[in-house]
């Protein structure tokens, strides 16, 4: 995983996104803060994929949308190719818009039903002045459709005339049409059936090889994340509790939450399923009123007095493996060894 100060494509440092909770009818005042993303840091190289997993409401989607500035960050730094875009105003930010794109979860709602495929693809090309004539636009759109497995004649059709998998291919074509260096993939396969999911994942891998683009892959599907990602980060209540090389995280998770999350992966064999230890108990605390200290302590069987006092720092436990847990920051890794 790239280090701070490296030549990474993207470096996210202490990223924060807070949403004010307001009360009142005529005169509203802020009564609380929902800390959707709270001090998240990671980096991605060109041609690599960083996966983000966690339970619903942990801040995964907010991270993706904040990084590409669909949401303005509350604090922190977003370095894209060395330039901090976290505080850029709209006019200077325009030059970076084409370098970062997003593919949303539901292609049906992300595509304008009143626009043909041709209009959908030509709009970003014209906005960023990447084509200068109708003929050039038509040639570019034909290339884009072919690259995602569609036919040139699809350019005159509307979204409702396609299947779910085809609509997601159109959404991917729209994302890559401006040759971005970073693409956020927000649950791009969750609305599709299994066979179509495999086709889309294969397409994304092929396109990454051609574009050398960095991916942020957000998903609940742990198997897909393991297959497509080079590094992975695990989120819990706005914090990244563990991050590192994908195989190392999946084969040897160290944070108690990571262990429980990965243990919850569906297992087809009922005999194996019955033998599996259930590590996770209790309900996810309210993101508006998080517990003091470590947010996971109310569900963690390894909790100790230090967990109530302060949130643990992210510590490096291997060359490409970081974890935020007092068990490691206090030097007591034996406490988490399963017998």
N, C-alpha and C positions, 0 to 999 in steps of 0.2 A: 504494500500500500504506500503511495507516495507520501513523503514527509513534508511538513511545513517548510517553505523555502525552496522546494523542488520545482521542476518545470512541469508540473501537473497541468492537465487541461483545466480542471476545476478544483479549487480549494475552498471548502466551506469552513469558516472559523467562528465558533461561538455563536451560531445562528440562533436568533430568537424571533418568535412571532407570537405576540400576545393579542387577544381579542378582549376589549372592554365589555364588562357585563353592566348594563345600565338599568336604572330603576327610576320610576316616576312617570307621570303622564304629560303634563305641560312642560315641566322643567325636569329634564333627565340628568341624573348624575351617575358617575361610575362607582359602583359598589364593590366590584371585584374584577379580577383579571383571569381570563382563561389562557393559561400558558400552553398553547398548542405545540409549540416548538421551543425548547428551553436549553440553549447552550450546546447545540449539536455541531460537531466538527468531523469532517472526513475529506478525502481527496480522491480524484479519479484521473487516470492517464488516458490519452487518446487510444481508441480502439478497445477500451476495457469497460466492464459493466459492474456497477455497484448496486447490489440488491438491498432493499429496505423491507423488513418484515416486522410484524407485530400485530397485536389485537386491534380490532376496530376502535377508532378514537384515539390512537396513540400518537398521531401527528404525521403519519407517513405521507398522505396526500398534501398536507400543508407544507411540508418540506419541499416537495417537488414544485408546487405552485409558487412558493416564495423564491426559490432559486432562480426560476425563469422570470421573476418579477410580475407574475399575475397578481401576487399579493406583495405589498411593501413590507419589508422586514422591520421588526421593532428594534433590532440591534444585530451586531455581528458583521461579518465580512463574507462576500461572495466574490471570489477571484476567478474570473473566466479568462483564460489565456493571459494571466498576470494583471488584468484590469479589475479593480474592485467596482462591481456594478451595483452594490447594495444601496448606494445613495445617489446613483445617477438620476438626473431628471429625464423627462420623457424624450426630449429632442436628442441629447447625446446617447440615450438608451436605444434609440431606433437602430443605430448601427450594429448593436449587439443582438437585436431581436432575431435577426435571421441566423445567428449563430447558435440559438437555442430554441428548440421546438418541443411540443408535447403531444403525446397520443393519449386521449382520454379513455376511460373505462368503457363507456357506452357509445359506440359509433353512431347509433340512431339519433341521440340527442346532440352529439358534437358536430353533425353535418346539417347544414341548412337545407330543409326539405324543399325550398323554393329555388334552389340553385342546382344546375346540372353539375356533373363531375367536372366538366371543362371549366365552368365558372369558378368552382371551388378551388381548382388547381391554379387557374390563371391569376386569381386575386393576389396571393402572396408574391407571385412572380412579377406582377406589374407594380405592386406596392414597393417592393425592394429594387425595382428597375433592373431585373435580371434578364428581361427580354425587351426588345425594342420594336418588334413588329408582330403582326398577327401570325404570319407564317412561322416565325421563330417560336412563338408561344405554342402553336400547334405541334411543332416538332418536339419541343420539350415535354409537352403533355403526353405525347405518344410514347416517348422514352420512359416517362415516369410510370405510366400504366403497365407497360411491358415489364418494368423492373419489379413490380409487385404482383405479377401474374394475371393481369387483366388485359383486355383487348383494346386497341385504339378506338373502335367504334363505341365503346362504353362512355366516351367523352360526352355524348349528347343525352345520356340517361340521368334520371333523378335517383336520389338515395333509396326511395321506397321500392325501386325496381331491382334491388340487389339483396342477396342473402346477408346475414349478419357477418359472416366471414369476409365477404366481398366488401361490405361497408368498412370493416376495419382495415382492409387493404387500401381503400381509398383514403382513409384517415392517415395511414402510414405514408402514402404517396404525397399527401399534402404536407406532412411533416418534413419529408426529405427533399421536397422540391427546391428549397433554398440552400441546399448543401450545408446543413447545420453541423457544428462540431460537437454539440451536446443535445441529446434527446431524452426527455423525461417520459417514461412509459408507465402510466398510472393504471395499474390493473388492466393491461391491454387484452388479456385473454379471458377474464372472469365472466364476461357475458356470452361466451361462445361454448359450444359443446366440445368434448374432449378431442375428437378427430380434427376439428378446425383449429383448436388451440395448438396442436402439434404443427400444423401447417404454418400458422402465424409465427410461432417461435422459430421455426426453421427459416422463414423469410427474414425475420429480424437478425438472425445470426449471419445470414448471407449478405444482407445490406450493410451490416457493421463491418464485415470484411472489405467491402467495396469502398465505403465512406470513411473508414477509420474513425468513426464517431464514438464518443463516450456515451454510455447509457446509464441512466438511473432507473432501475427496474423496481417498481413498487408492486407488491403482491401479497395475498394471503396464502397462495399456493407454494408451500415450501419446496416441493419437488421441482417445480418449474424454476424457482429462484436458484436452487442448487445447480440445475442444469445450465442456466444461462449466465450466471454471475461469476465474476472473478473474485470480488470481495463482497462482504455482506455486513450490514449493520442491523442490530436488533433494537427496536424501540419499545419503550414502556412509559406511558404518561408524559410524553413530550421529551423524554431523555433517551439518548442512545446508551444502552447499558453494556453492549458488547459489540466489537467490530473486528474484522480481520479477514484473512483468506477464507474463501467459502468452504473448502474441504476441511480446513482446520476447525472452523466454527461448527460445522455440522457433525464432524466425527468426534470432536472433543469440546463441547460447549462447557464454559466454566462458570458463567453467571447462573445463579439458581433459576432465574426466570427463563433464560435461554434453554436450560435443561428441560424445564417443564414445557415450554413451547414446542421444542423439537420432539419431546416425548409424546405430544398430542397428535403427531402425524398419524393419519389413518393407517392401520395395519390390516391387510386382508385376512391373515391367518388368525382365527379366533383363539387358538391355543397360545400363540405368542402375545396376543392382545391381553389375555387374562393374566399373564405373568408380568406385564409391564407395571412398573411402579408409578403411581399417580403422585406427582410432586406438587401440583398446583391446587390450592384450596381457596375458598373465599371469593368475594366479588372485587372487581376492579374499583378502586376508590374514585370519587368524583374528581374530574380534572380541575374543577374550580376550587375544591378544598382538599388538596393533596396532603397526605400524612407528613409530619415533620421528619427530618432526616432522610433516610432512604425511602422512596415511595413504595418500594416493593416489600418492606419489612412486615406489613400487616398480613402478607400471604406467604411469607418465607419461613420455612422450618429451621433455617440456619441463623435467624435473626439474633443479634446480641445487643448489649446496651449501647454500643457505639452507633448502631443503626438508627436509634431514635434521635441522636443529637445533631448529626450533619450528614449531608449527602456525600457519598464516597467519590473520590477523584478517579478519573480514568487512568489506569496504570497499565503499563506494558508488561505482559507476562511471557511473551515470546517475540520473535523477530517481526511477525506479522499478525499479532494478536493482542488486543487491548480489552480490558474489562473494568467496569465501574462497580466494585464490590469491596466492602470493608474486610472481607475474608482475605483479599489479596493486598489491599492497602495497609492492613495491619500485620501482614505476614503470617496468616493462619490458613493456608490452602488445604491442610489436612481435614478441616471441618467440613468440606464439601465433597469429600471422597465418598462415593456410594459403596456400601458394603454388600 
